[in-house]
Amino acid sequence: MHAYLVCTLHTLILPQSADSLRVESPTTEKQFTELDAALAEAFGGVFTPSAQGAARLRRTQQSG
């Protein structure tokens, strides 16, 4: 399983402790698309988010 850490200014909530962290993996096409967009932004726009990028993330997760 792959863990993706994605946070925006609107979703940042500082945990009280590490025990309160929740890890989720993307499962829907929308989540993979959003993850691809977040990665593109995090890396300064080196690549453009795309359907191919989202599909690559899905394949990577499925292949472990």
N, C-alpha and C positions, 0 to 999 in steps of 0.2 A: 504494500500500500504506500502511496506517496502522500506526504503531507504538504499542503501549500499554505503559507502564511500570508494572508492578504488582509490589509487594513487600510481604511481611508479615514480622513479626519472625522467623517460622520459616523463611523462604526467603531472607533477606538474606545475601548473600555478597559481600564487597567484592572487586572485581577487582584483580588485580595491575597491570593497565594497561587502557587503553581497547581495545586489540587483543583482549582476552579477552572482551569483551561479546558476547552472543548475542541477536539480535533475532528474535522469533517473533511471528507473527500468529495470532489465534485461528482455528480451523477447525471446531471441533465446537460443537454447541449447548451442551454443558456449559461449554466455555471462554467462549462469549459470555455465558452466564448468570453465571458467576463474575466476568467482567469487569464486568458491569452491577452486581453486588453490591459489588465493590471500588470502583467509581466512586461509588456511593451512599454508602459509608462515608467515602471520601476527601472528599466534599463535605458531610460532617456530617449526613447523613440528610435533605437537602433534598428528595430524591425517594426513593420506595420502589423497590427492585429488582423487576423484573417480567419476564414473558415478552415483553411489548411492548418493554421497554427493550433486552432482548437482541436482539430482531428488528431494532430500530432500529440497533443497533451493527453487525449483520450487513449491513443494507442500506447503511449508510454506508461500510463497508469495500468492499463489492462495487461501489459506484458511484465509488469512488476519491476 
